[in-house]
Amino acid sequence: MSSMTRKIRRESERNRQDNEKKAMKKAFKTFDGMPKKCGECAAEFDNTDKEVLNQWRVAVYDDGRVHLTCPNCGPTPEELEKADVEQ
């Protein structure tokens, strides 16, 4: 009986690893497909500057679309705070 449970456990582990690999592959595909410019004003996105990374906004939709917005085009901190309070 122990060999049967071990077989089931190993198969379950393989399935879990396969699912994780598929999820990672999907995430990398989404990241690779991310735009390099702002969707509003076409400002260049510099992903090497750590200060800038925290200011840009990324929206990923259920259908796979990715929308990138620069700090100048995106909502102000006050607007974000107001939206959080309303929810």
Beta strands, then each sheet from edge to edge (+ up, - down):
strand 1: 57-60
strand 2: 66-69
sheet 1: 1+ 2-
end
